[in-house]
Amino acid sequence: MTTTKLAVPYTAFKQEASVIKEELSAAFDNVLESGRYIMGPELATFEREFGEICQTKFALGVDNGTSALFLVLRSLGLKNTDEVITAPNSFLASASSIALAGARPAFADVGRDGNIDPARLEDAIGPRTKAVMPVHLTGRPARMPEILEIAKRHNLFVLEDAAQAVGASLNGRPVGSWGDAASFSLHPLKNLHALGDGGMIATSSQDLYNDILKARNHGLRDRETSDFWSYNCRLDELQAAFLRVQARYLEEWTQARREKAFRYNELLRPYVEVPEEGQGERCVYQTYVIRAERRDALVQYLRDNGVEALVHYRILIPLQPAARELGYSANDFPEAARQAERIISLPIYSSLTEEQQDYVAELIRSFYA
Ligand SMILES: *Cc1c(COP(=O)(O)O)cnc(C)c1O
């Protein structure tokens, strides 16, 4: 290595926030002066704006992405013999939300694209399957036309886990508008994020909307009347106000992420497998994930040289201790298991510089030299 050491942290929250600091401060002042902290006009407006992003009739703010998944599944009234099929290589919440809603998580292996393989999904469907939860992992849209066709044939509910994919689309149609409902996370690591936790549900179903409206707020149908026991999963006015500021930059920042991803692809293609976009896909790169030989050694080498590389996710959900009683093994998901040993998430954000990208690429080149 001839290059001098350069710090490439995994996130750049402070730099990103500094660009919109005045607008965030103004949003804070507005909410403070309004005296409305919960379920007020900022939330209502953000929900309308988010529905426009997803092209759905309704959007509902909730306290985090896990609640967003859980509340949709809860509305289905699942029994403990019912199964919901999701991707084995996702974040834990894709499966925990199924278990918390009272059903059994089931998994179908992924394809080369890292998303659920429609053929494996079809294999995994049984008499107890009630719903499928494709995940748009890394911000890459899952193969929704085939998944919807299969779900229709088997009469299954489709919940998109779009936590990583706000702004992504397939064949010009945004994620969140394909399934019966979609869940989003607004966690700081996600492309559109609160200054803390937050989540969103998108749907065009009036019945589902009405039910979740109550379920996120103690089962209340009005101020005084509760139809069923439920939780408090509301999204704060303050977060909604901050999110409205962030939403104004979503397109610009998504475009910046995409350009960084394409530039990484050019630089890294000779040494590792890079995330090439498929036909009709608009990926938003919540994570920029390469697949590499000698993964653990490369991650260590990058980190030793100041590049904060991570792995999302090292342990498949069905192989977690929490999933022990489901009885899966790595042999059940050969493709996901193979990818889990090779994946590396590299730093990506709108303020990532070309100098930083070149430095990362030079390290990877020298590692394999
Ligand atoms: C982040 C994430 C969630 C959970 O969202 P939280 O807001 O952290 O609760 C669910 N699914 C996927 C795929 C995620 O990346």
The ligand as a Gaussian input file, in Angstrom:
#p B3LYP/6-31G(d) Opt

LIG

0 1
 C      -34.400000      -2.270000       9.492000
 C      -35.203000      -3.444000       9.069000
 C      -36.365000      -3.865000       9.745000
 C      -36.773000      -3.336000      11.079000
 O      -36.920000      -1.973000      11.170000
 P      -36.695000      -1.235000      12.580000
 O      -37.125000       0.154000      12.283000
 O      -35.248000      -1.340000      12.927000
 O      -37.566000      -1.910000      13.586000
 C      -37.101000      -4.890000       9.196000
 N      -36.725000      -5.515000       8.059000
 C      -35.608000      -5.166000       7.399000
 C      -35.263000      -5.875000       6.143000
 C      -34.807000      -4.118000       7.894000
 O      -33.688000      -3.805000       7.234000

